Amino acid sequence: MRSLCNPSAFGAETGGAAGASVSDIAQLSINTIRTLSMDGVEKADSGHPGTAMALAPVMYALWQNDLKYDPADPLWPARDRFVLSVGHASMLLYSTIYLTGIRDVAKDKVLDTPSLTLEDLKQFRQLNSKTPGHPEFRHTAGIETTTGPLGQGCGNSVGMAMAEKYLAAHYNRPGFDLFDYHTYVFCGDGDMMEGVSSEAASMAGHLGLGNLIWLYDSNQISIEGSTDLAFTENVAERFRAYKWHVVTVNDVNDLAAVGKALEEARSVKDRPSLIVMHTVIGFGAPKKAGTASAHGEPLGEEEIAGAKKAYHWPWTDAFHVPEGVLEHFQEGLGKRGAKRVPTGMHCLIVIPVNIRRKLLNCVRSSSVVCRKAGTRIFRNGMPIRKVLPRVPARARSSMPLPRTCHG
């Protein structure tokens, strides 16, 4: 049985990061993500704290140690993409955006101001805030795609992975890879229940998208209760049937195991990977951990106090960020991102004028409805089938398509 308390939490007696070991500052950073997420949901009196509490170690391991991303330039075209398909756990991502110091963006220009401040986290789910209940693309810098409806992020991620393959085929040269990024996805039991994620996963396996990694939060809890009420299939075996590589992490609090699983997934080049992560929703909460009560409602002051005690968290004020945590993320993700391809290389990454003109000519008429316009682009536009020869030809065929914007 998985433990509901944290056996390696950062000790209360240290009071901060000064003189802390690498493992201490890592645990402190993980617990900062957890507590910010709990506090944000509690202040809003609405939200989903449990998943953020469970996935904080994975979020830390991926962003701090592996993600190819420059917080100073969130528009860098060759960055790894991160998709939070479990969009209800948005405080997990908002906390990370704040802690990693991602810059803000306005009108496709990177600004010298942060995407999110601590005050923004305190405005979670408030009208006109930068931290809405679910992540929204172009509303908050650092969000790669809008998520919320379950399965949506999974579907979008397959398109992102296909786009990387296309860009790499067109712009990479021997010894000079402009595009070699991965797309990482946090998904959950709710995503796995949706048809769109199944269809997208089947497509990804068919295309052999080795640049796509889904991290599946298998906590066996839904908002109604145990997933056994409606969902008892073997997800790992289903994905093996889709031609995915599958890895399992039995304890996400074991950062070495998480790192090893990510490394293994990246080493597989001929198929996408699914990392099955066994987690405890609401990790650390004395009564609500592992229950549906930790999923879709604030924990309450008593449970938050109990969870912070389990984390050996010595601070009583909400939204506390201990000394050294922000600097720690700058030492990791910040420095790694700064070593990326120089900004001047961005000018090389453009769609050729002749191809862009051809695409625009396909849809120049204002009377063309979007479904029909998309069909014209597929039939007359960029030859994606030359890059991914197994991509379906439905939109390129002569079969009739409904002239509506849905579907």
C-alpha positions, -999 to 999 in steps of 0.1 A, spaced: 0 0 0 13 34 -9 21 58 20 -2 88 24 25 108 42 58 122 30 88 102 44 114 125 30 99 159 36 122 189 41 129 192 78 111 220 97 142 227 118 162 241 89 138 270 84 150 276 48 174 266 20 206 280 35 231 252 37 206 226 25 217 196 5 205 190 -31 178 166 -19 167 190 8 162 220 -16 145 197 -41 120 185 -15 115 221 -3 108 232 -39 83 203 -43 65 212 -11 64 248 -22 45 238 -54 21 217 -32 15 244 -6 10 272 -32 -15 250 -50 -34 242 -18 -34 278 -7 -47 291 -40 -76 267 -41 -84 274 -4 -84 312 -9 -107 309 -40 -129 285 -21 -130 265 -54 -108 242 -73 -89 209 -74 -60 207 -49 -54 169 -48 -38 163 -81 -14 192 -77 -3 178 -43 2 143 -59 20 154 -91 43 181 -76 74 158 -75 69 148 -112 64 185 -121 96 194 -103 116 165 -118 105 173 -154 108 211 -153 139 214 -131 160 186 -146 148 177 -181 126 202 -198 143 220 -227 128 254 -220 140 290 -216 119 309 -190 134 341 -204 119 333 -239 87 313 -237 83 318 -275 115 299 -284 103 278 -313 125 248 -305 113 245 -268 98 214 -254 61 216 -251 43 209 -218 5 202 -218 -16 199 -187 -44 178 -200 -56 175 -164 -65 212 -167 -85 212 -135 -51 209 -117 -42 244 -130 -26 256 -98 1 230 -103 11 248 -135 5 283 -123 27 277 -93 54 263 -115 52 292 -140 57 316 -111 85 297 -94 105 292 -127 102 329 -135 87 326 -170 85 360 -187 53 375 -199 42 378 -235 21 405 -252 14 407 -290 39 379 -296 67 398 -279 85 387 -248 84 413 -220 108 419 -192 81 412 -166 70 379 -151 41 360 -165 27 354 -130 34 370 -97 26 357 -62 -3 382 -62 -17 365 -94 -17 331 -76 -37 347 -48 -63 357 -75 -69 322 -87 -103 317 -103 -112 354 -98 -128 374 -126 -103 389 -151 -73 373 -133 -44 357 -151 -50 325 -132 -84 312 -144 -98 278 -132 -84 261 -163 -53 271 -183 -60 293 -213 -36 297 -243 -25 333 -249 -41 344 -217 -11 334 -195 24 330 -209 38 295 -203 5 279 -213 9 260 -245 -28 251 -251 -61 256 -235 -72 226 -215 -102 217 -193 -125 193 -212 -109 159 -204 -89 144 -233 -85 178 -251 -49 182 -241 -41 147 -251 -55 153 -286 -37 186 -289 -4 170 -279 -5 146 -308 -8 175 -332 22 193 -315 43 161 -319 33 158 -356 42 195 -361 77 189 -347 82 160 -371 71 182 -400 94 212 -390 123 189 -384 119 173 -419 118 207 -436 144 227 -416 169 204 -400 202 198 -417 228 171 -410 246 181 -378 223 211 -373 189 202 -357 168 233 -353 138 212 -342 142 182 -319 118 189 -291 95 166 -271 59 171 -261 52 161 -225 16 156 -213 2 152 -178 -30 132 -181 -53 114 -157 -80 87 -154 -106 112 -167 -86 117 -199 -82 80 -204 -120 76 -202 -125 100 -231 -128 88 -267 -107 117 -281 -77 106 -261 -81 70 -274 -83 82 -310 -53 105 -306 -33 78 -289 -41 54 -317 -29 79 -342 3 86 -324 12 50 -321 4 45 -358 27 73 -368 54 62 -344 58 96 -327 88 90 -306 88 127 -295 56 123 -275 55 114 -238 23 111 -218 27 110 -180 -5 92 -167 -16 101 -132 -31 68 -121 -46 76 -87 -78 55 -92 -100 84 -79 -126 103 -98 -149 131 -85 -176 105 -78 -153 81 -59 -132 52 -69 -126 47 -106 -138 11 -101 -173 25 -104 -169 30 -141 -133 23 -153 -116 -10 -147 -95 -16 -179 -58 -21 -180 -46 12 -195 -10 0 -199 -20 -30 -220 -43 -8 -241 -14 15 -249 9 -14 -257 -18 -24 -282 -16 11 -297 22 4 -302 33 27 -274 63 21 -251 51 18 -215 70 25 -183 57 23 -147 67 45 -117 53 30 -85 62 59 -63 64 94 -78 81 107 -46 111 87 -57 127 114 -79 154 90 -91 127 66 -104 108 95 -121 141 107 -138 149 72 -149 115 67 -165 117 100 -183 152 91 -196 139 58 -208 110 74 -226 132 99 -244 155 71 -255 127 54 -275 127 70 -309 103 49 -329 71 51 -308 54 74 -283 58 66 -246 33 63 -217 47 66 -182 22 52 -157 26 70 -124 10 56 -93 1 85 -71 -20 94 -40 -44 122 -47 -42 148 -19 -8 134 -8 -1 144 28 -36 154 38 -44 134 70 -80 124 63 -86 133 26 -55 118 10 -65 90 -14 -102 100 -14 -126 118 -38 -128 147 -12 -93 157 -23 -103 160 -59 -127 188 -66 -131 209 -35 -109 229 -11 -93 209 16 -103 231 45 -80 247 70 -77 216 92 -66 194 64 -42 220 50 -26 224 84 -23 186 86 -8 183 52 18 210 59 27 192 91 32 160 71 55 180 48 74 194 79 64 228 67 73 253 94 56 284 80 20 293 90 13 320 65 -4 311 32 14 315 -1 48 313 16 78 309 -7 109 299 13 142 316 7 163 299 -19 135 282 -39 132 308 -67 170 308 -69 171 270 -71 148 270 -102 170 297 -118 201 275 -112 184 246 -129 158 254 -156 170 290 -159 207 282 -166 199 253 -188 175 273 -209 200 302 -213 224 277 -230 199 270 -259 202 281 -295 210 318 -297 180 341 -302 194 352 -336 186 317 -349 149 325 -347 150 344 -380 158 311 -398 127 295 -385 100 309 -408 76 294 -433 88 300 -468 70 329 -485 59 308 -514 43 282 -491 27 308 -469 12 326 -499 -1 294 -513 -19 286 -481 -34 320 -477 -47 319 -513 -66 288 -504 -87 306 -479 -87 342 -491 -125 344 -497 -143 357 -466 -173 335 -475 -155 302 -471 -165 284 -439 -138 271 -417 -143 234 -424 -142 239 -461 -111 262 -458 -93 235 -438 -101 210 -465 -86 233 -491 -54 237 -471 -50 199 -468 -56 194 -505 -35 223 -517 -11 232 -489 20 218 -473 28 181 -483 26 166 -448 21 132 -462 57 133 -476 69 138 -440 45 114 -423 35 89 -451 10 71 -429 -11 102 -420 -48 97 -429 -58 111 -462 -95 118 -453 -93 156 -457 -73 152 -490 -97 128 -506 -127 137 -527 -152 125 -501 -179 151 -492 -174 170 -459 -201 189 -439 -197 226 -444 -199 235 -408 -173 247 -382 -178 219 -358 -163 184 -360 
